[in-house]
């Protein structure tokens, strides 16, 4: 069963990497065999269980009836079914196929819910088998919660309606638990998914710049710790070398990143398509350094070897060529037949081919291909010119934040933007799309100014763009993106209310290019703002309650001092009364609580210490406030009640095993 799953997973990855029909069909046929093997080993529910499982006690006992093989079959079936859903979605764009894929994902979701309860209620004799199963449950449940929680609000509403929901923190916690299981089967996969989230998702969905203080975010610290741990286990792994390079890249250490990507490429030659991930990262490393020729070189490699998005690769090459032409660094292009060609002619040919190369995945075109198609049409309609296409691509892929710690590189890009703005003003009378081009250059300049720590100048750039909103004809996507930049500026300035206003304005725009990408970022910022408001409300409430608590504690302390003074006046010689004979048993019950002065320096760990006094009685504190004789149980991730709650949130309502 595991052999079938491993074989189909390798073919699935190969098919997804190549997008070749024969590889996709081979992966699909292998997955069908895998699912049949898993189905034959899955547990069949008895008819009587349909009635007995309505009782919680009996329902939970059912999961203890699973054998090791049946439990692992359920887990393998869920993983294989998820792969099959993605393959079907990639191959067939019909609406009926998309509905079938959605149902498969829903069924996979329910299988993971069953696996969760098996892990929770089943008694395991074989710890190795349990470890392999547990890591798989952490991987599946964590991945589902994490991926669903990152979807935009409008998509989440639809998913919640059909029974899906996700808790990001819960999902991350599950993946972290799985990543700590170094000797388990799916522990490395949990670590890889966590690293993908920390190094890719947070970068793409986050702000266009990092914090003004340039402090390393928590997710990068976590990524570094994970890489340090797993690089020891797999020192020559091409995957971990790639991720190490990615960490250096988004940290601004571009030279170190280039070296690590090169090592990742040299580490293996069996999976040539894996090299394409490294080529993609190398493109941006060189582009951020202004080395357009090297960026063009790796773009050509992708265009020759990868079939994922030929339209995108050709547009990227054309954009870098145009930028090198403006910088006067573009040499003649050597062709395969040994001849050379003028760079401008190469750009013309590249952009003319784009409309024929646009693809559709899952019934939709890639957003970057839509940009390429629109820009190619615009290039020929406005006298074969485009405004800062290479810098626009860097902005779209959130690249400027990678070089925020390099002021020289940022200054170079600002000068490029200013030179383009001056050129646009000189040719204003002959440019029909002047305001579109001018606002784009101004937008890029504003982002660079934010990176250089000049928020006021950036604010002026974004405000000027919004004031020109009625003059924009084509690049209307700049308006919501400007609102998003202003939202981040307000948030950094501590003005949460103003940040919320800009976020709502950004959300109000409809029908612009790259809308889905911005909605992901809006969702991330909305989550951050709500968390900040919650923390602020909590701290404000505590601050308001603190004077009342201090007043109450002071009055209690004064009452204790008066009681002690009255005891001294009545002739009491000791605060602690100990009976000397059995005849004094009645006096014992009268001393349930005694106040004894304590020194915090000598007993810092005393859990009963309160305001300088220690209670020796049970049930009554020194201040006279009743204590709970049985302390309340703190909420933990693996409490029984919390498990059901979290799983219901993740998977929807309870469903039958037969489904």
C-alpha positions in Angstrom: 0.0 0.0 0.0 2.7 2.4 0.9 4.8 1.3 -2.0 1.9 2.1 -4.4 1.4 5.5 -2.7 5.1 6.4 -2.9 5.2 5.4 -6.6 2.1 7.4 -7.5 3.4 10.4 -5.4 6.7 10.5 -7.4 4.7 10.4 -10.7 2.3 13.0 -9.4 5.2 15.4 -8.7 6.7 14.7 -12.1 3.4 15.3 -13.9 2.8 18.6 -12.0 6.4 19.7 -12.9 6.3 18.9 -16.6 2.6 19.5 -17.4 3.0 16.9 -20.2 -0.1 15.0 -21.0 1.5 11.6 -21.0 3.1 12.2 -17.5 -0.3 13.4 -16.2 -2.1 10.3 -17.5 0.5 8.0 -16.1 0.3 9.6 -12.7 -3.5 9.4 -12.8 -3.6 5.7 -13.7 -1.1 4.9 -11.0 -3.2 6.9 -8.5 -6.2 4.8 -9.4 -4.3 1.6 -8.6 -3.2 3.2 -5.3 -6.7 4.2 -4.3 -8.0 0.6 -5.1 -5.3 -0.9 -2.8 -6.2 1.5 0.0 -9.9 0.9 -0.4 -9.5 -2.8 -0.1 -7.7 -2.3 3.2 -10.0 0.3 4.6 -12.4 -0.7 7.4 -16.0 -1.4 6.4 -18.5 -0.1 8.8 -21.1 -2.6 10.1 -24.8 -1.8 9.8 -25.2 -1.9 13.6 -22.7 0.9 13.9 -25.1 3.2 12.1 -27.2 3.2 15.2 -24.7 2.8 18.0 -22.4 5.6 16.9 -25.1 8.1 17.7 -24.0 7.7 21.3 -20.8 9.5 22.0 -19.3 6.7 24.1 -20.0 4.1 21.4 -19.0 6.4 18.6 -15.6 7.0 20.1 -15.1 3.2 20.8 -15.6 2.5 17.1 -12.2 4.1 16.4 -10.5 1.7 18.7 -11.6 -1.2 16.5 -9.4 -0.1 13.7 -6.3 -2.3 13.1 -3.0 -0.8 12.2 -3.4 -1.6 8.6 -6.9 -0.2 8.4 -5.8 3.1 10.1 -2.9 3.5 7.6 -5.2 2.6 4.7 -7.5 5.5 5.7 -4.6 7.9 5.8 -3.1 6.8 2.5 -6.5 6.9 0.9 -6.9 10.6 1.9 -3.4 11.5 0.5 -4.0 9.7 -2.8 -7.5 11.2 -3.2 -6.1 14.7 -2.7 -3.5 14.1 -5.4 -6.2 12.7 -7.8 -8.3 15.8 -7.2 -5.4 18.2 -8.2 -4.6 16.1 -11.3 -8.2 16.1 -12.5 -8.5 19.9 -11.9 -5.3 20.4 -14.0 -6.4 18.2 -16.9 -10.0 19.0 -17.3 -11.4 22.6 -17.2 -15.1 21.7 -17.5 -17.4 22.9 -14.7 -18.6 19.3 -14.0 -14.9 18.2 -13.5 -14.3 21.1 -11.1 -17.4 20.0 -9.1 -16.2 16.4 -9.0 -12.8 17.7 -7.8 -14.4 19.7 -5.0 -16.3 16.6 -3.9 -13.1 14.6 -3.8 -11.4 17.2 -1.7 -14.4 17.2 0.6 -14.2 13.4 0.9 -10.5 13.7 1.6 -11.3 16.2 4.3 -13.6 13.7 6.0 -11.0 11.0 5.8 -8.6 13.1 7.7 -11.2 13.8 10.3 -11.6 10.0 10.8 -7.8 9.7 11.0 -7.8 12.4 13.7 -10.2 10.5 15.8 -8.4 7.2 15.3 -5.3 8.9 16.6 -7.2 10.3 19.5 -9.2 7.2 20.7 -7.2 4.2 19.5 -4.8 2.3 21.7 -1.6 1.7 19.9 0.7 -1.3 20.6 3.3 -0.6 17.9 4.9 2.8 18.5 6.6 2.9 15.2 3.3 2.5 13.4 1.7 5.1 15.6 4.5 7.6 14.9 4.1 7.2 11.1 0.4 7.6 11.4 0.5 10.5 13.8 2.9 12.5 11.6 0.5 11.9 8.6 -2.4 13.2 10.6 -0.5 16.3 11.7 0.5 16.9 8.1 -3.0 16.5 6.6 -5.0 18.3 9.3 -2.4 21.1 9.5 -2.2 21.6 5.8 -5.9 21.8 5.4 -6.3 24.3 8.2 -3.4 26.4 7.0 -4.4 26.5 3.3 -8.1 27.3 3.9 -7.3 30.0 6.5 -5.2 31.9 3.9 -8.0 32.2 1.3 -9.7 35.6 0.8 -12.8 36.4 2.8 -15.2 36.0 -0.1 -13.9 32.5 -0.8 -14.0 31.6 2.9 -17.7 32.5 3.1 -18.5 30.0 0.3 -16.3 27.3 1.8 -17.8 27.7 5.3 -21.2 27.4 3.7 -20.4 23.9 2.4 -18.7 22.8 5.6 -15.0 23.9 5.3 -13.3 26.2 7.7 -9.7 26.6 8.8 -7.8 27.8 11.9 -4.3 29.1 10.9 -2.7 28.9 14.3 -4.1 25.4 14.9 -2.8 24.3 11.5 0.7 25.7 12.1 0.7 24.0 15.5 -0.1 20.7 13.9 2.7 21.1 11.4 5.2 22.1 14.1 4.3 19.0 16.0 4.8 16.9 12.9 8.1 18.6 12.1 9.4 17.7 15.6 9.0 14.0 14.8 12.3 13.6 13.1 12.2 9.8 13.0 8.6 9.6 11.6 7.7 8.9 8.0 6.1 12.3 7.2 8.1 14.5 9.6 10.2 15.9 6.8 7.1 16.7 4.8 5.7 18.7 7.8 8.9 20.6 7.9 8.9 21.3 4.2 5.3 22.6 4.3 6.2 24.8 7.3 9.2 26.2 5.4 7.1 26.8 2.3 4.7 28.8 4.4 7.4 30.8 6.1 9.5 31.4 3.0 6.9 31.7 0.2 3.4 32.3 1.4 4.2 34.9 4.1 6.4 36.7 1.6 3.9 36.8 -1.2 0.8 37.6 0.9 2.5 40.1 3.3 3.5 43.7 3.0 5.5 45.0 0.1 8.3 46.0 2.5 9.4 44.7 5.9 9.2 46.6 9.2 11.0 50.0 9.3 13.4 48.6 12.0 14.4 45.8 9.5 14.1 43.3 12.4 13.9 39.7 11.3 10.3 38.5 11.4 9.3 35.5 13.6 8.5 33.3 10.6 12.1 33.8 9.3 13.5 32.8 12.6 11.4 29.7 12.6 12.6 28.9 9.1 16.2 29.3 10.1 15.7 27.0 13.0 14.0 24.3 10.9 16.7 24.5 8.2 19.4 24.2 10.8 17.8 21.1 12.2 17.0 19.3 8.9 20.1 20.3 7.1 22.0 18.2 9.6 19.8 15.2 8.7 19.9 15.8 5.0 23.1 17.9 4.3 23.1 17.3 0.6 19.4 17.6 0.0 18.6 19.7 -3.1 15.3 20.7 -1.6 16.8 22.0 1.7 19.6 23.8 -0.3 16.9 25.5 -2.3 15.0 26.6 0.8 18.2 27.8 2.4 18.9 29.9 -0.7 15.3 31.2 -0.5 15.9 32.2 3.1 19.0 34.1 2.2 17.2 35.7 -0.8 14.3 37.2 1.2 16.8 38.2 3.9 18.6 40.4 1.4 21.8 38.2 1.1 21.6 37.8 -2.6 25.2 36.6 -3.2 24.8 33.8 -0.6 21.4 32.9 -2.2 22.9 32.6 -5.6 25.6 30.3 -4.3 23.1 28.1 -2.5 20.9 27.9 -5.6 23.9 26.8 -7.7 24.7 24.1 -5.1 21.1 22.9 -5.3 21.3 22.6 -9.1 24.7 20.7 -8.9 23.5 18.4 -6.2 21.4 16.2 -8.5 20.7 15.7 -12.2 17.9 13.1 -12.2 15.1 15.7 -11.8 16.0 18.3 -14.4 12.6 20.0 -13.8 13.5 20.6 -10.2 16.2 22.9 -11.5 13.5 25.2 -12.8 12.7 26.3 -9.3 16.3 27.4 -8.8 16.2 29.2 -12.2 13.2 31.1 -11.1 14.8 32.3 -7.9 18.1 33.1 -9.7 16.1 35.4 -12.1 15.0 37.6 -9.2 18.3 37.5 -7.5 20.0 39.0 -10.5 17.1 41.3 -11.4 17.3 42.8 -7.9 21.0 43.5 -8.4 20.2 45.2 -11.7 22.1 42.4 -13.6 19.5 42.2 -16.5 21.7 40.0 -18.7 21.9 37.2 -16.1 18.2 37.5 -15.4 17.6 37.1 -19.2 19.9 34.1 -19.3 17.9 32.2 -16.7 14.6 33.3 -18.2 15.8 31.8 -21.5 16.6 28.5 -19.7 13.0 28.4 -18.3 11.5 29.2 -21.7 13.5 26.4 -23.3 13.0 23.7 -20.6 9.8 24.4 -18.8 6.2 24.1 -20.2 4.4 25.7 -17.3 3.9 29.3 -18.6 5.7 30.1 -21.9 3.8 33.4 -22.1 5.1 34.5 -18.8 8.7 33.5 -19.5 8.6 35.4 -22.8 7.2 38.5 -21.3 9.7 38.5 -18.5 12.6 38.2 -21.0 11.1 41.1 -23.0 10.8 43.2 -19.9 14.4 42.6 -18.8 15.5 43.3 -22.4 13.6 46.6 -22.5 15.1 47.6 -19.2 18.6 46.8 -20.4 17.9 48.9 -23.6 17.0 51.8 -21.4 20.2 51.3 -19.3 22.1 51.0 -22.6 23.5 47.7 -21.5 21.7 45.5 -24.0 24.1 43.7 -26.5 23.0 42.1 -29.7 21.2 38.8 -29.1 22.9 35.7 -30.5 20.5 33.3 -32.2 20.7 29.5 -32.5 21.7 29.7 -36.2 24.8 31.6 -35.3 23.5 35.0 -36.3 22.8 38.0 -34.1 19.7 40.2 -33.8 19.0 43.7 -32.6 17.5 43.6 -29.0 14.5 45.7 -30.0 13.6 43.2 -32.8 13.9 40.4 -30.2 11.5 42.2 -27.9 9.0 42.7 -30.8 9.1 39.0 -31.6 8.7 37.9 -28.0 5.7 40.1 -27.3 4.1 39.2 -30.6 4.1 35.5 -29.7 2.4 35.9 -26.3 -1.3 35.8 -27.4 -0.6 32.3 -28.9 1.0 30.9 -25.8 -1.6 31.8 -23.1 -2.8 28.7 -21.2 -5.7 28.0 -18.9 -5.4 25.9 -15.7 -8.5 24.8 -13.8 -10.6 26.8 -16.2 -8.7 30.1 -15.6 -5.7 31.9 -17.0 -2.8 32.6 -14.8 -2.8 36.2 -13.5 0.7 36.9 -14.7 -0.2 35.6 -18.2 -3.1 38.1 -18.2 -0.6 40.9 -17.4 1.7 39.6 -20.2 -1.2 39.6 -22.7 -2.4 43.1 -21.7 1.2 44.5 -21.8 2.0 43.0 -25.2 -1.1 44.5 -26.7 -0.3 47.9 -25.1 3.3 47.7 -26.3 2.3 47.7 -30.0 -0.5 50.2 -29.5 1.8 52.9 -28.0 4.7 53.0 -30.4 6.5 50.0 -29.0 7.2 51.3 -25.5 6.4 50.1 -22.0 7.0 51.9 -18.7 9.4 50.2 -16.3 8.2 46.7 -17.1 11.0 45.0 -15.2 10.4 47.0 -12.0 6.7 46.4 -12.3 7.4 42.7 -12.3 9.5 43.0 -9.2 6.7 44.9 -7.5 4.1 42.3 -8.5 6.2 39.5 -7.0 6.9 41.5 -3.9 10.6 41.7 -4.6 11.6 45.2 -3.3 11.4 44.0 0.3 14.2 41.6 -0.4 16.7 44.5 -0.8 15.4 46.8 1.9 18.6 46.3 3.8 20.6 47.4 0.8 20.2 51.2 0.5 22.5 51.4 -2.6 20.2 49.0 -4.6 17.1 50.9 -3.5 18.6 54.2 -4.5 19.5 52.9 -7.9 15.8 51.9 -8.5 14.6 55.3 -7.3 16.9 57.0 -9.8 15.5 54.7 -12.5 12.0 55.8 -11.6 12.9 59.5 -11.4 14.6 59.4 -14.8 11.5 57.7 -16.3 9.2 60.3 -14.8 11.3 63.1 -16.3 11.2 61.3 -19.7 7.4 61.0 -19.5 7.0 64.7 -18.8 9.1 65.5 -21.8 7.0 63.4 -24.1 3.7 64.2 -22.4 2.0 65.7 -25.4 2.6 62.7 -27.6 1.7 60.0 -25.0 -2.0 59.2 -24.9 -1.5 57.0 -21.8 0.6 59.6 -19.9 -1.2 59.3 -16.6 -1.2 55.5 -16.6 2.6 55.5 -17.2 3.3 58.4 -14.8 1.2 56.8 -12.0 3.0 53.5 -12.5 6.4 55.1 -12.2 5.2 57.1 -9.2 3.9 53.9 -7.6 7.2 52.1 -8.0 9.0 55.2 -6.6 6.7 55.3 -3.6 7.4 51.6 -2.7 11.1 52.2 -3.0 10.9 55.2 -0.8 9.1 53.1 1.8 11.9 50.6 1.6 14.4 53.4 2.2 12.6 54.6 5.3 10.9 57.7 3.9 7.2 57.2 4.7 6.2 60.8 4.2 7.6 61.0 0.7 6.0 57.6 -0.1 2.7 58.9 1.3 2.8 61.9 -1.1 3.4 59.6 -4.1 0.5 57.3 -3.3 -1.8 60.3 -2.5 -1.0 61.9 -5.9 -1.9 58.6 -7.7 -5.3 58.5 -5.9 -5.9 62.1 -6.9 -5.5 61.1 -10.5 -7.9 58.2 -10.4 -10.3 59.6 -12.9 -7.5 60.1 -15.4 -6.4 56.5 -15.4 -7.5 54.5 -18.5 -5.7 51.1 -18.3 -3.7 50.6 -15.1 -6.6 50.9 -12.7 -5.1 48.2 -10.5 -2.8 50.9 -9.2 -5.6 52.5 -7.2 -6.4 49.6 -4.8 -2.7 48.8 -4.5 -2.1 52.4 -3.5 -4.8 52.1 -0.8 -3.1 49.0 0.4 0.3 50.8 0.7 -1.4 53.6 2.6 -3.0 51.0 4.9 0.5 49.7 5.7 1.8 53.2 6.2 -1.0 54.0 8.7 -0.4 50.7 10.5 3.3 51.4 10.9 2.4 54.8 12.2 0.1 53.3 14.8 -3.1 54.7 13.4 -5.2 51.6 13.3 -8.5 53.4 12.5 -7.0 55.0 9.4 -5.4 51.7 8.3 -8.9 50.1 8.5 -10.3 52.8 6.3 -7.7 52.3 3.6 -8.2 48.6 3.8 -11.9 48.9 3.3 -11.3 51.3 0.3 -9.0 48.7 -1.2 -11.6 46.0 -0.8 -14.2 48.2 -2.5 -12.5 48.2 -5.9 -13.8 45.6 -8.4 -12.8 44.2 -11.8 -9.1 45.2 -12.0 -6.0 43.2 -12.9 -4.3 41.2 -10.2 -7.5 41.5 -8.1 -7.2 38.0 -6.6 -3.6 38.5 -5.6 -4.5 41.7 -3.7 -7.4 40.0 -2.0 -5.0 37.5 -0.5 -3.0 40.4 0.9 -6.1 42.2 2.1 -7.1 39.1 4.0 -3.7 38.9 5.7 -3.8 42.6 6.6 -7.3 42.3 7.9 -6.3 39.4 10.2 -3.3 41.4 11.5 -5.5 44.5 12.2 -8.1 42.5 14.0 -5.4 40.9 16.1 -3.9 44.3 16.9 -7.3 45.7 17.9 -8.0 42.7 20.1 -4.7 43.1 21.9 -5.3 46.8 22.3 -8.8 46.3 23.7 -7.5 43.7 26.2 -4.6 45.9 27.4 -7.0 48.9 27.7 -9.5 46.8 29.7 -6.7 45.6 32.1 -5.5 49.2 32.5 -9.0 50.4 33.4 -9.4 47.5 35.9 -6.0 47.9 37.5 -6.9 51.0 39.7 -9.9 49.2 41.1 -7.9 46.1 41.8 -5.2 48.1 43.6 -7.8 49.9 45.7 -9.4 46.6 46.7 -6.0 45.0 47.6 -5.1 48.1 49.7 -8.3 47.9 51.7 -7.8 44.2 52.3 -4.2 44.8 53.5 -5.5 47.5 55.9 -8.1 45.2 57.2 -5.5 42.5 57.9 -3.3 45.0 59.8 -6.2 46.1 61.9 -7.0 42.5 62.7 -3.4 41.8 63.8 -3.4 44.9 66.0 -6.6 43.9 67.7 -5.2 40.4 68.4 -2.2 41.9 70.1 -4.4 44.1 72.2 -6.4 41.1 73.5 -3.2 39.4 74.7 -2.4 37.1 71.7 1.2 36.2 71.8 1.5 34.2 68.6 -0.1 34.4 65.1 0.1 30.6 64.7 -1.8 28.6 67.3 -0.9 25.0 67.8 -2.9 23.0 70.4 -0.8 21.3 73.1 -3.3 18.5 74.0 -6.1 16.5 72.6 -8.6 18.6 74.6 -7.9 21.5 72.3 -9.0 19.8 69.1 -11.9 22.3 68.8 -9.4 25.1 68.5 -7.8 23.6 65.5 -10.8 24.1 63.3 -10.9 27.8 64.2 -7.5 28.4 62.6 -8.3 27.5 58.9 -6.1 30.2 57.5 -3.1 32.0 59.0 -1.3 35.0 57.6 2.4 34.6 57.7 4.7 37.3 56.2 6.9 35.9 53.5 9.9 37.1 51.6 9.6 36.8 47.8 13.4 36.7 47.4 13.6 33.5 49.5 10.6 31.7 47.9 10.0 33.0 44.4 8.3 29.8 43.2 5.6 29.7 45.8 2.3 29.4 43.9 0.2 30.6 46.9 2.2 33.8 47.6 -0.1 36.8 47.3 0.9 40.4 48.0 3.5 39.5 50.6 1.4 36.9 52.5 1.2 33.1 52.3 -2.0 31.2 53.1 -1.6 28.0 55.1 -5.3 27.3 55.1 -7.3 25.5 52.5 -10.0 27.3 50.6 -9.4 30.8 51.9 -6.7 33.2 50.8 -4.9 35.7 53.0 -6.9 38.5 51.6 -10.2 36.9 52.4 -11.0 36.0 48.8 -12.4 32.5 48.3 -10.1 30.2 46.4 -11.2 27.3 44.2 -10.3 24.1 46.0 -10.0 22.3 42.7 -8.1 24.5 40.3 -9.7 25.0 36.9 -8.1 23.1 34.1 -6.2 25.3 31.7 -7.1 25.0 28.0 -4.5 22.9 26.1 -4.3 21.9 22.5 -4.8 18.2 23.1 -7.7 18.5 25.7 -10.6 16.3 24.7 -13.1 19.1 24.4 -10.7 21.3 22.5 -9.9 18.5 20.0 -13.5 18.0 19.0 -14.0 21.7 18.8 -10.9 22.3 16.6 -11.8 19.3 14.4 -15.4 20.4 13.9 -14.1 23.9 13.0 -11.7 22.3 10.5 -13.9 19.6 9.0 -17.5 20.8 9.5 -20.3 18.7 11.1 -19.9 15.0 12.0 -20.2 12.8 9.0 -20.7 9.0 8.8 -17.8 6.7 7.9 -19.7 5.3 4.9 -19.5 8.7 3.2 
